Structure formats: structure tokens, C-alpha cells
């Protein structure tokens, strides 16, 4: 059974009348919930998930984005312990034909899913940001994966495609292969890039320094000029900057 958050669905039909979903400031807010069934976001809304834990599922994605969605914000959520079944699916979070303006996840874990920790490939995204998130397959889970499939030699993947601007900031990648497809226009990294695999050498990649604000980079990937430094330039500095050797 999949749980779909349509605007006209009374959420209390699925959970108790304790208001698992709240609407405030035109947002669909889900907070402080432990769920043992898949969650589907499929309306043109601003979704906010706070401390939502989904785990122990089989043959599904714990979180699915589909259809047109204005924004998705995840904070302190966990999507974990997903195993494959007869349909061959086991994903912590994925997109299925989703069109999403902005997607932001902070302090959220995508972990221990047999096939993929995250798959944002089927759809189109504006700005996608992951900050201080964990993409992790624990050693014990990985051993169980290899034991169940002796011919398998690679860990679950974390996959991105069809994104205008992808920001990966101070995240942790453990026992996963991070795949960035050429359809990602700009990739902004801050932190460890050890597990990054770019499908195309032409992908525009920007590496930020420690604590550098991604807001210093324009949407097209170019640096934003520091107006204060320009104002402090002397006339000689300006003249020198126009001289060509």
C-alpha cells in the first residue's frame, strides 16, 4: 500500500486523528512520525517533512516524488532498511516523473536500501540541495546484500539526473557510488568528493572551500562579484585591471 498525500485526502484516515499532516502557510507539513509504509508526494504543494522515519519496507521506495510539486523540504528524516521483493525494487527515496522546483534536505539519512539510496533521475528539478545528509550503507547491511546475491560486486548507488543546480554540501557518503549524469547542469560540492563519479567530463563542477556559502555562486555557476571589494578599489587598481599585457 502506498500513502499518497492528495490535497483533498483526510490524513486521519491513514493515521490516528492526532493530525499527522498539518496545513500552515500553504504547506503540507508532516512531522514527528514513524511510518511503516511508503510515502508518496504527488500534489503541486510545498511539502515539509520533519523527523519523519520510514523503514522496514519491501519491494518499494520509502519516499516517492511524482507529478508536479512546488517544493519539498526534509529535515532530520530517516529512510532506511529497504529490501527487494518480486518486483525487484528497493530504494530509500526516488522520483517517478516528478517536476519539482526546489528540493532541500538537511540532516537527513538515506541508508540501507538494497538497490539505491537515492534516485533523482526520472523527472526534472530546479535547485536540489543536500546539506549534512548521510548516504550510507552500513557494513552489516552490505554483507547481507552480498550474501543474498553472491554475484554482486558493487554497493547501492546514489543517482542524480535532470537537475538545473545540484548542491551537495558537507554530506557523508559511505558504501555507495554517487552517480551524476550529464543532464545535471551545475554541481556545487563542499566536502568529501571521494565517492563522486561523473558520467560526463563536461559536467560543470564547482568545488567550494570549507564554509564557503553556495550563495556566492550564481544560478548558472558563475561567481557573484563582491561589491564591497569593487567599491574599495583605487583608481590605480581599476586602471591596472584594464591593462592587457
C-alpha positions as CSV (number, residue, x, y, z in Angstrom):
1,X,0.0,0.0,0.0
2,X,1.3,3.4,-0.9
3,X,0.3,6.5,1.0
4,X,-0.5,9.5,-1.3
5,X,-0.8,13.0,0.1
6,X,-3.5,14.5,-2.1
7,X,-4.8,17.8,-1.0
8,X,-8.4,16.5,-0.5
9,X,-7.4,13.4,1.4
10,X,-8.0,13.5,5.1
11,X,-4.8,12.1,6.5
12,X,-6.5,10.9,9.6
13,X,-7.9,8.1,7.5
14,X,-4.5,6.6,7.5
15,X,-3.1,7.6,10.8
16,X,-4.9,8.5,14.0
17,X,-6.8,11.7,14.5
18,X,-3.6,13.2,16.1
19,X,-3.1,15.3,12.9
20,X,-0.2,13.6,11.2
21,X,-0.5,16.3,8.5
22,X,-0.9,19.9,9.3
23,X,-1.5,22.7,6.8
24,X,0.1,26.1,7.6
25,X,1.2,28.9,5.4
26,X,0.1,26.9,2.3
27,X,2.4,24.0,3.3
28,X,1.7,20.3,3.8
29,X,3.6,19.6,7.0
30,X,4.4,16.1,8.3
31,X,6.4,15.9,11.5
32,X,7.3,13.6,14.3
33,X,6.0,10.4,12.6
34,X,7.3,6.8,12.3
35,X,5.8,5.2,9.3
36,X,6.0,1.6,8.1
37,X,4.5,2.1,4.7
38,X,5.7,4.0,1.6
39,X,5.0,7.7,1.4
40,X,4.1,9.4,-2.0
41,X,4.2,13.2,-2.5
42,X,2.2,13.9,-5.7
43,X,0.5,17.3,-5.4
44,X,1.6,20.8,-6.5
45,X,2.2,21.9,-2.9
46,X,5.1,22.9,-0.6
47,X,5.8,19.8,1.4
48,X,7.7,20.0,4.7
49,X,8.8,16.7,6.4
50,X,10.4,17.0,9.8
51,X,11.6,14.0,11.8
52,X,9.8,11.5,9.6
53,X,11.1,7.9,9.9
54,X,10.3,5.3,7.3
55,X,11.9,1.9,7.5
56,X,11.4,-1.9,7.2
57,X,9.8,-1.9,3.7
58,X,10.0,-4.5,0.9
59,X,9.8,-4.0,-2.9
60,X,9.1,-0.3,-2.9
61,X,10.7,3.1,-2.4
62,X,10.2,4.5,1.1
63,X,9.7,8.0,-0.4
64,X,8.4,8.7,-3.9
65,X,8.0,12.1,-5.7
66,X,5.7,12.1,-8.7
67,X,3.8,14.7,-10.7
68,X,4.3,18.5,-10.4
69,X,5.5,19.6,-7.0
70,X,6.4,23.2,-6.0
71,X,8.9,22.3,-3.2
72,X,10.0,19.6,-0.9
73,X,11.9,20.2,2.4
74,X,13.2,17.4,4.5
75,X,14.8,18.0,7.9
76,X,16.0,15.3,10.3
77,X,14.3,12.5,8.5
78,X,15.4,8.8,8.0
79,X,14.6,6.5,5.1
80,X,16.1,3.1,5.9
81,X,16.1,-0.7,5.7
82,X,14.5,-1.3,2.3
83,X,14.7,-4.8,0.8
84,X,13.8,-6.0,-2.7
85,X,11.0,-8.4,-3.5
86,X,9.4,-10.0,-6.5
87,X,9.2,-6.6,-8.3
88,X,13.0,-6.0,-7.8
89,X,12.7,-2.6,-6.2
90,X,14.4,-1.3,-3.0
91,X,15.1,2.4,-2.9
92,X,15.2,4.8,0.1
93,X,13.9,7.7,-2.0
94,X,13.2,8.3,-5.7
95,X,11.5,10.4,-8.3
96,X,9.0,9.0,-10.8
97,X,8.1,11.5,-13.4
98,X,8.4,14.4,-10.9
99,X,8.7,18.0,-11.8
100,X,10.0,19.8,-8.7
101,X,11.0,23.5,-8.5
102,X,13.1,23.1,-5.3
103,X,14.2,20.2,-3.2
104,X,16.1,20.7,0.1
105,X,17.2,18.1,2.6
106,X,19.2,18.8,5.7
107,X,20.4,16.4,8.4
108,X,18.6,13.6,6.7
109,X,19.7,9.9,6.2
110,X,19.2,7.8,3.1
111,X,20.5,4.4,4.2
112,X,20.5,0.7,3.9
113,X,18.4,0.2,0.8
114,X,19.3,-2.8,-1.3
115,X,19.4,-1.2,-4.7
116,X,19.6,2.6,-4.4
117,X,19.9,5.0,-1.5
118,X,18.5,7.8,-3.6
119,X,17.5,8.1,-7.3
120,X,16.5,11.6,-8.6
121,X,16.6,10.6,-12.3
122,X,13.0,10.2,-13.6
123,X,11.8,13.8,-13.8
124,X,13.0,17.4,-13.8
125,X,14.3,19.5,-11.0
126,X,15.3,23.2,-10.5
127,X,17.6,23.5,-7.4
128,X,18.3,20.4,-5.4
129,X,20.3,20.8,-2.1
130,X,21.6,18.2,0.3
131,X,23.3,19.5,3.4
132,X,24.8,17.4,6.2
133,X,23.0,14.4,4.9
134,X,24.0,10.8,5.1
135,X,24.0,8.4,2.1
136,X,25.1,5.3,3.9
137,X,25.1,1.5,3.6
138,X,26.2,0.1,6.9
139,X,28.9,-2.7,6.8
140,X,26.4,-5.2,8.2
141,X,23.7,-4.4,5.6
142,X,26.3,-4.6,2.8
143,X,27.3,-8.0,3.9
144,X,23.7,-9.2,3.8
145,X,23.3,-7.7,0.3
146,X,26.3,-9.6,-1.0
147,X,25.3,-12.8,0.8
148,X,21.8,-12.6,-0.8
149,X,23.4,-12.0,-4.3
150,X,26.8,-13.7,-4.5
151,X,27.4,-12.3,-8.0
152,X,27.0,-8.7,-6.9
153,X,30.2,-6.7,-6.5
154,X,29.1,-3.1,-6.0
155,X,27.2,-1.2,-3.3
156,X,23.9,0.7,-3.7
157,X,24.1,3.8,-5.8
158,X,23.1,7.4,-5.2
159,X,22.0,8.9,-8.6
160,X,21.2,12.4,-9.9
161,X,20.0,13.5,-13.3
162,X,17.9,16.2,-15.0
163,X,18.7,18.9,-12.4
164,X,19.5,22.5,-13.1
165,X,21.6,23.1,-10.0
166,X,22.7,20.4,-7.6
167,X,24.3,21.4,-4.3
168,X,26.0,18.7,-2.2
169,X,27.2,20.4,1.0
170,X,29.1,18.6,3.8
171,X,27.4,15.3,3.3
172,X,28.6,11.8,4.3
173,X,28.9,9.0,1.7
174,X,29.6,5.5,3.0
175,X,29.5,2.3,0.9
176,X,27.7,4.0,-2.0
177,X,28.6,5.1,-5.5
178,X,27.5,8.7,-6.3
179,X,26.5,9.0,-9.9
180,X,25.9,12.4,-11.5
181,X,24.6,12.3,-15.1
182,X,25.4,14.8,-17.8
183,X,21.8,16.2,-17.6
184,X,22.8,17.9,-14.3
185,X,23.8,21.4,-15.5
186,X,25.8,22.6,-12.5
187,X,27.1,20.7,-9.5
188,X,28.3,22.5,-6.4
189,X,30.3,20.5,-3.9
190,X,31.5,21.2,-0.4
191,X,33.2,18.4,1.4
192,X,34.5,15.0,0.5
193,X,34.3,14.1,-3.2
194,X,36.0,10.7,-2.9
195,X,32.9,8.7,-4.0
196,X,31.8,11.0,-6.8
197,X,31.6,9.5,-10.3
198,X,30.7,11.9,-13.1
199,X,29.1,10.3,-16.2
200,X,30.5,13.1,-18.4
201,X,33.7,15.1,-18.1
202,X,31.8,18.1,-19.4
203,X,29.7,18.4,-16.3
204,X,30.1,21.9,-14.8
205,X,31.5,21.2,-11.3
206,X,32.3,23.9,-8.7
207,X,34.3,23.0,-5.5
208,X,33.6,25.3,-2.6
209,X,36.1,26.0,0.1
210,X,35.3,25.0,3.7
211,X,32.4,27.2,5.0
212,X,32.1,29.0,1.6
213,X,28.5,30.0,1.1
214,X,26.9,28.4,-2.1
215,X,25.0,31.7,-2.4
216,X,28.3,33.2,-3.7
217,X,27.7,31.2,-6.9
218,X,25.1,32.4,-9.4
219,X,22.4,30.0,-10.6
220,X,24.4,29.5,-13.9
221,X,27.5,28.5,-11.9
222,X,29.4,31.8,-12.2
223,X,30.8,33.6,-9.2
224,X,29.0,36.6,-7.8
225,X,31.1,39.7,-7.7
226,X,31.9,41.1,-4.3
227,X,30.5,44.6,-4.5
228,X,32.3,45.8,-1.3
229,X,35.7,44.8,-2.7
230,X,34.9,46.6,-6.0
231,X,34.0,49.8,-4.1
232,X,37.3,49.6,-2.2
233,X,39.4,49.6,-5.4
234,X,41.6,52.6,-6.0
235,X,41.7,54.4,-9.3
236,X,45.1,52.8,-9.9
237,X,43.6,49.3,-9.3
238,X,40.9,50.0,-11.8
239,X,43.4,51.3,-14.4
240,X,45.6,48.3,-13.8
241,X,42.7,45.8,-14.2
242,X,42.1,47.1,-17.8
243,X,45.7,46.8,-18.9
244,X,46.3,43.9,-21.3
245,X,49.9,42.5,-21.5
